[in-house]
Amino acid sequence: MIIGPRTQEHLTSQLGAVDVRLSRDVLDRIDEIVPPGTTISPADEGYQPPSLTDPATRRRPATRD
């Protein structure tokens, strides 16, 4: 399945999302709900995304429970 807009109108209406910047408070709240490094889907178990493995791309160190 490919997820995305079905029409040009749908695509055009979403292009502004590229300029959205989430505040540190919102990003912190997201990290509280789903901490960095959490695997949600069992199909992704074992995959280490570069955004978490490369310290230069992280906002802060990943935590493990």
VEXZANU-723764 format. One line per 3 residues: their letters; for each residue x negated, y negated, z of C-alpha. Coordinates in Angstrom, 1 decimal, padded with zeros to 4 digits. Example, Ala and Ser with C-alpha at 12.3 -4.5 7.8 and 13.67 -1.06 7.14 Angstrom:
REM residues 2
AS) -012.3/004.5/007.8  -013.7/001.1/007.1
***
This chain:
REM residues 65
MII) 000.0/000.0/000.0  -001.2/-003.5/-000.8  000.0/-006.2/001.4
GPR) 000.4/-009.7/000.0  002.6/-012.2/-001.7  005.1/-010.9/-004.2
TQE) 005.6/-014.1/-006.1  003.6/-017.1/-007.1  005.8/-019.1/-004.7
HLT) 004.9/-016.9/-001.8  001.2/-017.2/-002.6  001.4/-021.0/-003.0
SQL) 003.3/-021.4/000.3  000.5/-019.5/002.1  -002.6/-021.3/000.7
GAV) -002.6/-023.9/003.4  -003.5/-021.2/005.9  -007.1/-021.3/004.8
DVR) -007.3/-024.8/006.6  -005.8/-023.6/009.9  -008.3/-023.6/012.8
LSR) -007.4/-021.9/016.0  -008.4/-023.7/019.2  -010.7/-022.1/021.7
DVL) -007.7/-021.6/024.0  -005.8/-019.7/021.4  -008.8/-017.6/020.5
DRI) -009.4/-016.8/024.2  -005.8/-015.8/024.6  -006.0/-013.5/021.6
DEI) -009.2/-012.0/023.1  -007.3/-011.3/026.4  -004.6/-009.5/024.5
VPP) -006.9/-007.5/022.3  -010.5/-007.7/023.4  -013.2/-007.8/020.7
GTT) -014.2/-004.3/019.7  -010.8/-002.8/020.4  -009.8/-000.1/017.9
ISP) -006.0/-000.2/017.4  -005.7/002.4/014.6  -007.1/005.9/015.1
ADE) -007.9/005.9/011.4  -010.5/003.1/012.2  -012.2/005.0/015.0
GYQ) -015.9/004.9/014.6  -015.9/002.0/012.2  -018.0/-000.9/013.4
PPS) -017.1/-004.1/011.6  -020.0/-006.4/010.8  -018.1/-009.3/012.6
LTD) -018.7/-007.4/015.9  -022.1/-005.7/015.2  -023.8/-008.9/014.0
PAT) -024.2/-011.2/017.0  -024.6/-014.2/014.7  -020.9/-013.8/013.6
RRR) -019.3/-013.4/017.0  -017.9/-016.1/019.2  -019.1/-014.2/022.2
PAT) -020.4/-010.7/023.1  -018.0/-007.9/022.7  -016.9/-006.3/025.9
RD) -016.3/-002.6/026.6  -014.1/-001.2/029.4
***
